[in-house]
Structures are given as C-alpha cells and as structure tokens.
C-alpha cells in the first residue's frame, strides 16, 4: 500500500500568480492571498515571539514588505 499526501500550499505549484497591480505587500498579506487561493485552510496561527524590537507588539510579518514583482518570471514578458 502506498499513500501520498500533498499539502494545500504545494497544490499551488502549477497555479500562476496573478494580481492586478505589482505593488509592495506585507508578507502577512501575501500569506493570506496564498491561503485563500488554495482554499483548504481555515486558520493561520503565527507566533508572537518574533519581533523587530523587544518592545514591539506588532507581528513581524505585517511589517516586512516584498514586491509582488518578485513572483513574476521575466521570460513571460519577453515576447
């Protein structure tokens, strides 16, 4: 007997990343977009012990930003 399990995020491997704008997004917003797209998770639990400073109370993922352009392959736009 053989069992293969694929998690929800791995199921998005072949799904192209699409967005109307290529802007700066927080990591937290990107994670929410990914989880919404795979439609198999109800909750997201994030540890609160990772912070930028010792006195900071905000989740670090809501402060770190990344450009959505990093998710597009340049060869898709060459032709």
Residue frames as qw, qx, qy, qz and C-alpha x, y, z in Angstrom:
[[0.000, 0.891, 0.454, 0.000, 0.00, 0.00, 0.00],
 [0.422, 0.066, 0.017, 0.904, 1.23, 3.47, -0.81],
 [0.056, -0.878, -0.453, 0.144, -0.17, 6.76, 0.40],
 [0.405, 0.217, 0.088, 0.884, 0.77, 10.14, -0.98],
 [0.134, -0.834, -0.454, 0.285, -0.25, 13.34, 0.72],
 [0.359, 0.394, 0.152, 0.832, 0.07, 16.79, -0.80],
 [0.141, -0.535, -0.471, 0.687, -0.37, 19.82, 1.41],
 [0.290, 0.839, 0.437, -0.146, -2.55, 22.71, 0.29],
 [0.011, -0.866, 0.251, 0.432, 0.26, 25.12, -0.49],
 [0.352, -0.274, 0.781, 0.437, 2.13, 22.51, -2.57],
 [0.464, 0.523, 0.711, 0.066, -1.02, 22.12, -4.66],
 [0.218, 0.923, 0.106, -0.298, -0.49, 25.69, -5.90],
 [0.535, -0.376, 0.497, 0.570, 2.83, 24.82, -7.57],
 [0.358, 0.244, 0.672, 0.601, 1.37, 24.87, -11.06],
 [0.063, 0.864, 0.500, -0.017, -1.01, 27.79, -10.48],
 [0.418, 0.421, 0.023, 0.805, 0.29, 31.10, -11.87],
 [0.232, -0.517, -0.416, 0.712, 0.49, 34.06, -9.51],
 [0.142, 0.583, 0.457, 0.656, -1.86, 36.79, -10.73],
 [0.188, -0.619, -0.414, 0.640, -2.57, 40.26, -9.46],
 [0.314, 0.874, 0.339, 0.154, -3.96, 43.47, -10.93],
 [0.039, 0.952, -0.252, 0.170, -1.14, 45.56, -9.52],
 [0.813, 0.096, -0.357, 0.450, 2.51, 44.85, -8.84],
 [0.202, -0.845, 0.147, -0.473, 2.90, 46.69, -5.58],
 [0.162, 0.339, -0.780, 0.500, 4.62, 46.28, -2.25],
 [0.761, -0.409, -0.328, -0.383, 2.77, 43.86, 0.00],
 [0.410, -0.580, 0.618, -0.337, 3.40, 42.67, 3.51],
 [0.181, 0.189, -0.964, -0.047, 4.40, 39.05, 3.95],
 [0.297, 0.214, 0.774, -0.517, 1.26, 38.59, 6.01],
 [0.574, 0.498, 0.063, -0.647, -0.97, 39.80, 3.15],
 [0.431, 0.432, -0.714, -0.342, 0.83, 37.52, 0.70],
 [0.026, -0.049, 0.976, -0.213, 0.32, 34.55, 3.01],
 [0.452, 0.367, 0.541, -0.607, -3.39, 35.37, 3.25],
 [0.558, 0.515, -0.296, -0.580, -3.64, 35.57, -0.56],
 [0.279, 0.310, -0.899, -0.131, -1.95, 32.18, -0.90],
 [0.161, 0.104, 0.904, -0.383, -4.15, 30.52, 1.72],
 [0.527, 0.445, 0.266, -0.673, -7.29, 32.00, 0.16],
 [0.487, 0.488, -0.536, -0.487, -6.23, 30.69, -3.25],
 [0.225, 0.183, -0.957, -0.026, -5.66, 27.10, -2.13],
 [0.649, -0.265, -0.128, -0.702, -8.99, 27.02, -0.25],
 [0.781, -0.118, -0.612, 0.018, -8.02, 24.30, 2.21],
 [0.395, -0.075, -0.577, 0.711, -7.11, 26.15, 5.40],
 [0.261, -0.813, -0.476, -0.209, -9.45, 27.87, 7.81],
 [0.444, -0.891, 0.016, 0.095, -6.99, 29.33, 10.32],
 [0.609, 0.536, -0.311, 0.495, -3.48, 30.72, 10.39],
 [0.662, -0.729, -0.078, 0.154, -1.53, 30.66, 13.63],
 [0.498, 0.655, -0.253, 0.509, 1.51, 32.91, 13.87],
 [0.657, -0.364, -0.400, 0.525, 3.87, 33.00, 16.80],
 [0.043, -0.967, -0.106, -0.226, 4.13, 36.35, 18.53],
 [0.684, -0.624, 0.132, 0.353, 7.67, 35.90, 19.84],
 [0.595, 0.142, 0.319, 0.724, 9.40, 37.15, 16.66],
 [0.031, 0.954, 0.256, -0.153, 9.59, 40.93, 16.72],
 [0.517, 0.698, -0.097, 0.486, 11.78, 43.68, 15.30],
 [0.057, 0.536, -0.492, 0.684, 12.49, 45.11, 18.75],
 [0.234, -0.120, -0.877, 0.403, 11.99, 43.84, 22.30],
 [0.180, 0.317, 0.470, -0.804, 9.24, 46.39, 22.98],
 [0.358, 0.107, -0.496, -0.784, 7.40, 45.93, 19.68],
 [0.520, 0.129, 0.711, -0.456, 3.95, 44.36, 19.90],
 [0.677, 0.517, -0.109, -0.512, 3.22, 44.09, 16.17],
 [0.906, 0.062, 0.400, 0.123, 3.71, 40.84, 14.28],
 [0.303, -0.509, 0.500, 0.632, 6.90, 40.98, 12.21],
 [0.382, 0.270, 0.776, 0.423, 5.12, 39.58, 9.13],
 [0.160, 0.870, 0.466, 0.003, 2.90, 42.64, 8.99],
 [0.162, -0.889, 0.155, 0.398, 5.96, 44.92, 8.86],
 [0.404, -0.296, 0.674, 0.542, 8.16, 43.14, 6.32],
 [0.596, 0.652, 0.115, -0.454, 7.29, 44.11, 2.74],
 [0.482, -0.115, 0.722, 0.483, 8.12, 42.44, -0.54],
 [0.354, 0.407, -0.294, -0.789, 7.43, 43.50, -4.10],
 [0.811, 0.257, 0.452, -0.269, 4.90, 41.35, -5.93],
 [0.549, 0.712, -0.380, -0.216, 7.15, 41.66, -9.00],
 [0.175, -0.504, 0.844, -0.062, 9.36, 39.02, -7.34],
 [0.624, 0.111, 0.738, -0.231, 6.68, 36.43, -8.15],
 [0.698, 0.665, 0.085, -0.250, 6.63, 37.05, -11.91],
 [0.750, -0.094, 0.450, 0.475, 9.01, 35.36, -14.31],
 [0.048, 0.664, -0.238, -0.708, 10.71, 37.83, -16.67],
 [0.144, -0.076, 0.837, 0.523, 10.59, 35.35, -19.58],
 [0.225, 0.595, 0.764, -0.107, 6.78, 35.63, -19.54],
 [0.145, 0.892, 0.194, -0.382, 7.09, 39.27, -20.61],
 [0.343, -0.422, 0.529, 0.652, 9.90, 38.99, -23.20],
 [0.277, 0.267, 0.778, 0.496, 7.66, 38.10, -26.16]]
